Amino acid sequence: MKLATLKKRKDFILSNKHGKKFHSINFIIQEYYKSDDITHRNFFGFTATKRIGNAVKRNRAKRIMRSLIIALLKEDKMLFKEKYSYVLIAKQTILKTPFFELYNQFKECLSKSWLKVF
């Protein structure tokens, strides 16, 4: 499954400046409404800073976050709001946490985002 990913710095900055943030122990989710998007697709961005570690660890953290998104999209596409972009920022503990626990934390953060809508 091919994800629509954010590539431009401008999109990451907009998400950080105007998006809603949801914190977890292992990552931060930034949710931003893309009003200029005509395709109704969700876009995803992944960030792992140098605090995580060297390039190998940062890439591993991004692969973990990417696989979380793919697993959730396969389960239920309705978890993600239409026309929104999501930026995931890794924290240091993401590399030591089991995938199942990350999966549950991510679903919990998404449910918080839906609660803020209603």
Summary of the structure (lengths in Angstrom):
residues: 118
radius of gyration: 13.5
end to end distance: 30.8
largest distance: 41.1
contacts: 334
relative contact order: 0.24
helix: 48%
strand: 20%
